């Protein structure tokens, strides 16, 4: 089989490429999973908010746009012959190859990391394994990593009546999303709802014979599973407790020959056109390493909201246009019980680490007119570089969704907006949807920075 374009990976990047290019080229998308899953919804399946099948993306997202969908696992790539080899030993030839294989959970190579009941949380198999353990009587779980996924999973497990500990080596929750000021509010909310929060704590080892029996932290604390009755998962493994690592991901490049593609810790190195060092070979999404929009240095960016625009840039270039990806801004958000929280750009600690001199501005209003009965709190923090007065980061905490505000701050960063630009923001107001016309949270945070200038 010969294709003009072969895409390895059927996630957000692969689907985006199929939508843009499927009707223009003979194209194949190779996907090892039975379904392309909405991964960020997995905690809400465990929490019984949605059915698992509603997380399955339709195959028609690929096929109705003219691309072929091939179910199989790529075991190797022969760049000299322009071929990928499937686990069925089937060779597929290409003129152009796109690697969009995403990333897999990082599980540190500590003692006990291979015991039954120790796992990551990224795939449909991971989801179904946890569901099976819950259904068979799981009583205690430890989630390692207090980022967005870890917090969302901890909430879901707690909802199912499980005793949950949330462990992170950082001094705060959501260390890559918000500063300590907003993180403290989230930590209080987690603790108030019965989740055991263990910060400044590193997992040193996990002990047990076949399954996890004890989890040891570097501060000497031990979390015991042995007192609980064992339960059995869908693959007949017996566990006494569950340990889920949500400490980040690493690019999935295991099928690639060594010393062919230039790679780094973050994945395959690509330029602004998504080109690798090999002709007619491209990489997009979580398996690729790229730079931050602000720093222009290599930066983490393992988000679907980065994979999609990277794929759109590549699609434009493959159609003969000239398009460049500008870098990760990393706007993101999560929900912690009654609070919605989000951030974008650089946090204060990240900015200082990168050598920026910054000024922070705050505002605290309500999501509706204060006289309205359904008002919730709304806090905004903006970060500006002192020398240029450009906005380089922002965070939002509220009782209502925050993604619209996060996106507006991201847009300001993209366009190089200054503090004065934000003060001049034209905004709307309505009793059920905003604070009074005399006040806007972003404008007031910018005004707070201006006073400090």
SULRA-V846303 format. One record per pair of residues at least 4 apart in sequence whose ideal C-beta (glycine too) atoms are under 6 Angstrom apart, sorted by the first residue. I is the first residue (numbers start at 1). J is the second residue. Records with the same first field share a line. If there is no record, write none. Layout:
I=J / J
This chain:
1=92
2=93
3=26 / 28 / 94
4=25 / 26 / 95
5=25 / 27 / 96
6=28 / 94 / 97
7=14 / 17 / 29 / 98 / 100
8=30 / 74 / 99 / 101
9=14 / 100 / 101 / 102
10=14 / 29 / 31 / 36
11=102
12=304 / 307 / 308
13=100 / 284 / 285 / 307 / 311
14=29 / 100
15=61
16=308 / 311
17=21 / 311 / 315
18=22 / 29 / 62 / 65 / 67
19=65
20=315
21=25 / 27 / 315
22=27 / 65 / 66 / 67
23=65 / 66
27=67
28=68 / 70
29=62 / 67 / 69
30=70 / 72 / 74
32=73
35=56
36=57
37=55 / 124
38=55
41=55
42=127
43=152 / 153 / 156
44=49 / 50
45=50 / 52
46=156
47=156 / 159
50=54
57=61
59=63 / 69
60=64
62=67 / 69
63=69
72=86
73=87
74=84 / 255
75=85 / 87 / 255
76=85 / 255
77=84 / 256
78=83
79=260 / 278
82=93 / 94
83=91 / 93
84=92
85=91
86=90
96=280
97=281
98=282
99=283 / 287
100=284 / 285
101=252 / 287
102=252 / 285 / 286 / 287
103=249 / 250 / 251 / 252 / 286 / 302
104=252
105=120 / 122 / 249
106=247 / 248 / 249 / 250
107=113 / 120 / 245
110=205
111=205
112=205 / 206 / 207
113=118
115=206 / 208 / 211 / 212
116=210 / 211 / 237 / 239
117=211 / 212 / 239 / 242
118=212 / 243
119=244
120=245
121=126 / 153 / 244 / 246
122=126
129=233
132=233 / 234
133=138 / 231 / 233
134=138 / 160
136=231 / 232
137=231
138=162 / 231 / 242
139=228
140=163 / 225 / 228 / 241
141=157 / 162 / 164 / 242
142=165 / 215 / 223 / 243
143=150 / 153 / 154 / 166 / 244 / 246
144=167 / 203 / 245 / 247
145=150 / 246 / 247
146=150 / 151 / 166 / 168 / 173
148=334
149=246
150=246
151=336
154=164 / 166 / 195
157=162 / 164
158=164 / 195
164=195
165=196 / 223
166=195 / 197
167=198 / 201
168=199
169=202
170=175
171=199 / 200
172=180 / 183
173=183 / 186 / 187
174=178 / 183
177=343
178=182 / 183 / 343 / 395
179=347 / 348
182=395 / 397
186=336
187=197
189=336 / 337 / 339
190=195 / 197
191=197
193=337
201=217 / 219
202=218
204=216 / 218
205=216
206=212 / 215
207=213 / 214
208=212 / 213
211=239 / 240
212=225 / 241 / 243
213=225 / 226
214=222 / 224
215=223
216=222
217=221
225=240 / 241
228=240
230=238 / 240
232=238
233=237
249=302
251=267 / 287
252=287
261=268 / 276
262=269 / 277
263=268
264=269 / 289
266=289
267=287 / 288 / 289
268=276 / 283 / 287 / 288
269=289
270=274 / 276 / 283 / 288
271=275
272=324 / 325
273=317
274=282 / 284 / 313 / 314
275=282
276=281 / 283
282=314
283=287 / 288
284=288 / 310 / 311 / 314
285=307
286=302
289=298
291=296 / 297 / 298 / 299 / 327
292=299 / 327 / 328
293=326 / 327 / 329
294=346 / 392
295=354
299=328
301=306 / 328 / 330
306=328
310=325
313=323 / 325
316=321 / 323
317=323
329=344 / 345 / 410 / 413
331=344 / 406 / 410
333=342 / 402 / 403 / 406
335=340
340=398 / 401 / 402
341=397
342=396 / 402 / 406
343=395
344=394 / 406 / 409 / 410
345=392 / 393 / 413
346=350 / 351 / 392 / 393
351=356 / 358
356=385
357=386
358=383
359=384 / 386 / 449 / 452
360=383
361=382 / 445 / 448 / 449
362=381 / 445 / 448
363=380 / 441 / 444 / 445
364=379
365=378 / 435 / 439 / 441
366=370 / 375 / 378 / 435
367=376 / 378 / 400
368=372 / 374 / 375 / 432
369=431 / 436
370=375
372=431
376=399 / 400
377=399
378=398 / 441
379=397
380=396 / 441 / 442 / 445
381=395
382=394 / 445 / 446
383=392 / 393
384=389 / 391 / 419 / 449
385=390 / 392
389=418 / 419
390=416 / 418
391=412 / 413 / 417
394=409
396=402 / 405 / 406
398=402
402=406
403=407
412=417
417=421
419=446 / 449 / 450
422=442 / 446
423=443 / 446 / 447
425=443
427=440
429=434 / 437
430=434
435=439
439=444
